[in-house]
Amino acid sequence: MFRRRYNKKKERIFNMAEEIKKEAPANFKVTIDNITIEVAPGTSILNAARKIGGDVTPPAMCYYSKLQGSGGKCRTCLVEVAAGSTADPRPMPKLVASCRTNVMDGMIVKNITSERVQDARAGVVEFLLLNHPLDCPICDQAGECHLQDLGYEHGKEGTRYEFKRRTFEKEDIGPYIQLHMTRCILCYRCTYVADQLTDNRVHGILDRGDHAEISTYISKAIDNDFSGNMIDVCPVGALTDKTFRFKNRVWFTKPVNAHRDCDKCCGKVTLWQRGDEVLRVTARKDEWGEVQSYDGKPGWICNTCRFDKKHVNDWMIEGPTKINRHSVISQGHYVGLHKPKETMPEVMGGRAPKLLMDIHDVSDVNSVDISALPGPATSKTFEKTNSNGKQ
């Protein structure tokens, strides 16, 4: 009897679940900056905007889709929800973090079309730059720094901060990584990497408020096999590769995709070369600056591939890395560009313009010593005598 009751209850619960599935919409329609798309339930506003792409996508300094629990720290992805949903079209009174807010069916979101968002984002950028040093000329992250891009796109020219910036001593937190806490914006990405990719995390956030900092436990070195991925996820120059520091500027290097058979990681990387020399090795990034995924898994790379394999012969070269043409990294590489077609040789039957006429032979300019003239040169100075001896 007990089993019969249990089976009936189980069947009733199953039927209720099926009814809920039938009533629930397959996708939600959301409108972001007057562009309507359909996304799956549970999608955040930020990821929905990324499906649209372009300027509609809010910037993100702390959110990282490959790291669980990331987001909600930097507040750069604030958006205005003009209508909550079709069932409840009331607007949300405050700006919300798009990385932490899921879409609802019929939601209307304003990003670049909202003055409130633009003003708030400029304030967030100013807040992030309160203690951040303006040392871009000597920072290895210059040219690929997300905070640098954020400052140019959404920041203001000046700052109202008049107090002394906080400073920290540089700290080696392992044989390959140097921590420059003065540049850190406390995005927590590196701590999530250590939590989710390694067995023992020995660094984290110390103190609270404006005294908060990232450091290791009693200056213990970070020596796990995947610690180098903390460098890739850092949006600023707080965590730098000691094997690449001050060796070259990123826009002078050529990024190429390469791979190798590795028993620890996916082995798919980006080589940053200067000539035939491999200056550094990083994980491959997508258009949002996050590590690419392969077979549904993030393409994190091990320290062996990152720091020990610095020779071209260690890799199978696939080809140039696709870089946004607006990025400073693409300057001077001309990848995928076509040289402008010269029209003069085509018009003149393949002859170069210089073969048609030598202007110096015709004008006899070179036969006159202009410096020996008593005054400024005039047209009479260059008059030639014709075959009849007349001027």
C-alpha positions in Angstrom: 0.0 0.0 0.0 2.8 2.4 0.9 4.5 1.7 -2.5 1.2 2.3 -4.4 0.8 5.7 -2.6 4.4 6.6 -3.4 4.0 5.7 -7.1 0.8 7.8 -7.3 2.5 10.8 -5.7 5.5 10.4 -8.0 3.2 10.3 -11.0 1.3 13.4 -9.8 4.6 15.4 -9.4 5.7 14.3 -12.8 2.5 15.4 -14.4 2.7 18.8 -12.6 6.3 19.3 -14.0 5.1 18.5 -17.5 2.3 21.0 -17.2 4.8 23.7 -16.0 7.0 22.9 -19.0 4.1 23.4 -21.4 3.1 26.7 -19.8 6.6 28.1 -19.6 7.8 29.9 -22.8 10.6 28.3 -24.7 12.5 31.7 -24.9 12.2 35.1 -23.5 12.0 38.2 -25.7 14.1 41.1 -24.4 14.7 44.5 -26.0 18.1 46.1 -25.4 18.6 49.6 -26.9 15.6 49.1 -29.2 16.9 45.7 -30.5 14.8 42.7 -29.7 16.2 39.2 -29.4 15.2 35.9 -28.0 17.2 34.2 -25.3 16.8 31.2 -23.0 15.4 31.7 -19.5 18.1 32.3 -16.9 20.3 34.3 -19.3 21.7 37.4 -17.8 21.2 40.8 -19.4 24.9 41.1 -20.1 25.1 37.7 -22.0 21.9 38.7 -23.9 23.6 41.9 -24.9 26.7 40.0 -26.0 24.5 38.1 -28.4 23.7 41.4 -30.1 27.3 42.6 -29.9 28.8 46.0 -30.7 28.3 49.0 -28.5 25.1 47.5 -27.1 27.2 45.2 -24.9 28.0 46.8 -21.5 31.6 46.7 -20.4 32.7 44.3 -17.7 35.8 44.3 -15.6 35.0 41.6 -13.0 32.6 39.3 -14.8 34.1 36.3 -16.4 31.7 33.7 -17.9 34.2 30.8 -17.4 34.5 31.5 -13.6 31.6 30.6 -11.3 30.6 33.4 -8.9 32.3 36.2 -10.8 30.5 39.5 -11.4 28.9 42.2 -9.3 32.1 43.7 -8.1 33.1 46.5 -10.5 29.6 48.0 -11.4 30.7 49.0 -14.9 28.0 47.0 -16.5 25.1 49.0 -14.9 22.0 49.3 -17.2 18.6 50.8 -16.9 15.6 48.5 -16.9 12.7 50.6 -18.4 10.2 47.7 -18.2 10.6 44.7 -16.0 8.5 42.2 -18.0 5.3 41.8 -19.9 3.5 40.7 -16.7 4.9 43.6 -14.7 6.0 46.5 -17.0 7.0 48.7 -14.1 10.6 50.1 -14.5 13.2 49.2 -11.9 13.9 52.3 -9.8 17.7 51.9 -9.7 20.3 50.9 -12.2 21.1 47.2 -12.0 24.3 45.2 -12.7 23.6 43.4 -16.0 25.9 40.5 -15.1 23.8 39.7 -12.1 20.3 40.4 -13.4 18.5 37.8 -15.5 16.2 38.7 -18.3 12.4 38.4 -18.1 10.0 38.0 -21.0 9.2 41.4 -22.4 11.9 43.2 -20.5 13.1 46.5 -22.0 16.7 47.5 -21.2 18.6 50.8 -21.9 22.3 50.9 -22.1 23.9 53.4 -24.5 20.5 55.0 -25.0 20.2 56.0 -21.3 21.8 59.2 -20.0 21.6 57.8 -16.5 23.7 54.8 -17.5 26.3 57.0 -19.2 26.7 59.3 -16.2 26.8 56.4 -13.8 29.4 54.6 -15.8 31.6 57.7 -16.0 31.4 57.9 -12.2 32.4 54.2 -11.8 35.4 54.7 -14.1 36.4 57.7 -12.0 36.1 55.6 -8.9 38.2 52.8 -10.3 41.0 55.3 -11.2 41.1 56.9 -7.8 44.1 54.8 -6.7 45.1 53.4 -10.0 48.5 54.8 -11.1 48.7 56.4 -14.5 51.8 54.5 -15.4 50.7 53.2 -18.8 54.1 54.1 -20.5 55.9 51.6 -18.3 53.1 49.1 -17.7 53.3 45.7 -19.6 49.5 45.6 -19.9 49.4 48.8 -22.0 47.9 48.1 -25.4 45.7 45.3 -24.1 44.4 46.8 -20.8 40.6 46.6 -20.3 40.8 49.5 -17.9 42.6 51.6 -20.4 39.9 50.9 -23.0 37.2 51.6 -20.4 38.8 54.9 -19.5 39.0 56.1 -23.1 35.4 55.0 -23.9 33.5 55.9 -20.8 35.8 58.0 -18.6 36.2 61.8 -18.1 39.2 63.9 -18.8 40.0 64.9 -15.2 39.5 63.6 -11.7 38.2 65.3 -8.5 40.3 63.1 -6.2 42.9 65.3 -4.4 44.3 62.9 -1.8 47.4 60.8 -1.9 47.0 57.5 -3.8 47.6 54.3 -1.9 50.7 52.4 -2.9 52.1 48.9 -2.3 55.4 47.3 -2.7 55.8 44.9 -5.6 55.6 41.3 -4.5 56.8 38.1 -6.2 54.1 35.5 -5.6 55.8 32.7 -7.4 58.7 32.1 -9.7 56.8 33.4 -12.7 54.3 36.0 -11.4 54.8 39.4 -10.0 52.0 41.2 -8.1 51.7 45.0 -8.4 48.9 45.6 -6.0 48.9 49.4 -6.7 47.3 48.7 -10.1 44.7 46.2 -8.7 41.0 47.0 -8.9 39.9 44.1 -6.8 37.9 42.2 -9.5 38.5 38.9 -7.6 39.1 37.0 -10.9 42.5 35.7 -9.8 41.1 34.3 -6.6 38.3 32.5 -8.5 40.9 31.0 -10.8 42.9 29.7 -7.8 39.7 28.3 -6.2 38.4 26.6 -9.3 41.5 25.4 -11.1 43.9 24.5 -8.3 43.8 22.3 -5.3 45.3 24.6 -2.7 44.7 28.4 -2.9 47.4 30.3 -0.9 46.3 33.9 -1.8 43.2 36.0 -1.4 41.8 39.2 -0.2 43.2 40.7 3.0 41.7 43.4 5.2 38.5 45.3 4.3 37.3 48.6 2.8 39.9 50.8 1.3 42.6 48.7 3.0 41.7 45.6 1.1 44.4 44.0 -0.9 45.4 40.7 -2.7 48.3 38.9 -1.2 49.6 35.5 -0.3 49.4 33.7 3.0 52.6 34.6 4.9 54.4 35.3 1.6 53.9 31.8 0.4 54.8 31.2 -3.2 52.1 30.1 -5.8 53.6 27.1 -7.6 50.7 25.1 -8.9 50.6 24.0 -12.6 47.8 26.4 -13.6 48.8 29.6 -11.7 49.7 31.4 -14.9 46.0 31.6 -15.9 45.7 34.3 -13.2 47.8 36.6 -15.5 45.3 36.0 -18.4 42.2 36.8 -16.4 43.6 40.0 -14.8 42.0 43.0 -16.6 44.8 45.4 -15.6 48.6 45.2 -15.1 48.4 43.9 -11.5 49.6 40.4 -12.3 52.4 40.3 -14.8 54.5 37.6 -16.4 58.0 37.9 -15.1 59.4 36.1 -18.1 57.9 38.9 -20.4 58.3 42.0 -18.2 59.8 44.9 -20.1 60.9 42.8 -23.0 58.7 44.3 -25.6 55.5 46.2 -26.3 52.6 44.2 -27.3 51.9 46.1 -30.5 55.5 45.3 -31.7 54.8 41.6 -31.4 52.9 39.3 -33.8 50.3 37.0 -32.3 49.9 33.6 -34.0 47.8 30.5 -33.0 49.7 27.3 -32.3 49.1 24.0 -30.5 51.0 21.1 -29.1 50.2 17.7 -27.6 50.1 18.3 -23.8 49.0 15.8 -21.2 48.0 18.6 -18.7 45.9 21.1 -20.8 44.3 21.6 -24.2 47.6 22.8 -25.6 46.0 25.5 -27.8 47.7 28.8 -27.3 48.6 32.2 -28.8 52.3 32.8 -29.4 53.5 36.4 -29.3 56.5 36.6 -31.5 59.1 39.2 -32.5 60.7 37.8 -35.6 61.3 34.1 -34.9 61.6 34.6 -31.2 58.7 33.6 -28.9 58.4 36.3 -26.3 55.4 35.0 -24.4 52.7 32.4 -24.5 49.0 33.0 -23.5 45.7 31.3 -23.7 43.6 32.1 -26.7 41.0 34.8 -26.1 37.6 35.4 -27.6 36.1 38.8 -28.6 35.2 39.6 -24.9 38.8 39.0 -23.7 37.9 35.7 -22.1 39.6 32.4 -22.6 38.1 30.4 -25.5 36.3 27.2 -25.0 36.9 23.8 -26.7 34.4 20.9 -26.5 32.4 22.9 -24.0 35.4 23.4 -21.6 37.5 26.5 -21.1 40.9 26.4 -22.8 43.1 27.0 -19.7 46.7 26.2 -20.3 49.3 24.8 -17.9 52.5 26.5 -16.8 54.6 24.1 -18.9 53.1 25.4 -22.1 53.1 29.0 -20.9 56.6 29.4 -19.4 58.8 26.5 -20.6 57.9 26.2 -24.3 59.4 29.4 -25.7 60.7 28.0 -29.0 59.0 27.9 -32.3 60.0 24.3 -32.8 57.9 23.3 -29.7 54.7 24.2 -31.5 52.6 23.5 -34.6 51.9 27.0 -36.1 48.3 27.4 -37.3 48.3 31.0 -38.6 47.9 34.6 -37.5 45.5 35.3 -34.6 42.4 37.3 -35.5 42.7 40.7 -33.8 40.1 43.4 -33.8 41.3 46.0 -36.4 40.6 48.8 -34.0 43.0 47.3 -31.4 46.5 48.7 -31.1 47.9 45.2 -31.4 46.8 45.1 -35.1 48.7 48.2 -36.0 51.5 47.5 -38.5 50.6 43.9 -39.1 48.1 44.4 -42.0 46.6 41.0 -41.5 43.8 40.5 -44.0 44.2 43.9 -45.6 44.7 44.5 -49.3 47.2 46.9 -50.7 45.6 49.8 -52.6 45.7 49.3 -56.4 47.9 51.7 -58.4 45.9 53.3 -61.2 48.7 55.2 -63.0 50.5 52.1 -64.5 47.1 50.7 -65.6 46.1 53.9 -67.4 49.5 54.3 -69.0 49.7 50.8 -70.4 51.8 49.4 -67.6 54.5 52.1 -67.8 55.6 53.8 -64.7 55.1 57.6 -64.6 58.8 58.3 -64.2 59.5 56.6 -67.6 57.2 59.0 -69.5 59.0 62.2 -68.9 62.0 63.4 -66.9 61.0 66.9 -65.8 64.5 67.9 -65.0 65.8 67.3 -68.5 62.9 69.3 -70.0 63.1 72.3 -67.6 67.0 72.4 -67.2 66.3 73.3 -63.5 69.4 71.4 -62.4 71.6 73.4 -64.8 71.0 76.6 -62.9 72.8 77.3 -59.7 69.9 79.0 -57.8 72.1 79.7 -54.8 74.3 82.0 -57.0 71.5 84.2 -58.1 71.6 87.8 -56.5 67.9 87.7 -55.8 64.9 85.4 -55.7 64.5 83.1 -58.7 61.9 84.1 -61.3 60.6 82.6 -64.5 63.2 84.5 -66.5 65.9 82.6 -64.8 64.8 79.3 -66.3 64.1 80.6 -69.9 65.7 78.4 -72.5 67.1 79.4 -75.9 65.2 77.6 -78.7 66.8 76.2 -81.9 66.6 79.5 -83.7 68.7 81.3 -81.0 65.7 83.4 -79.9 64.5 83.8 -76.3 
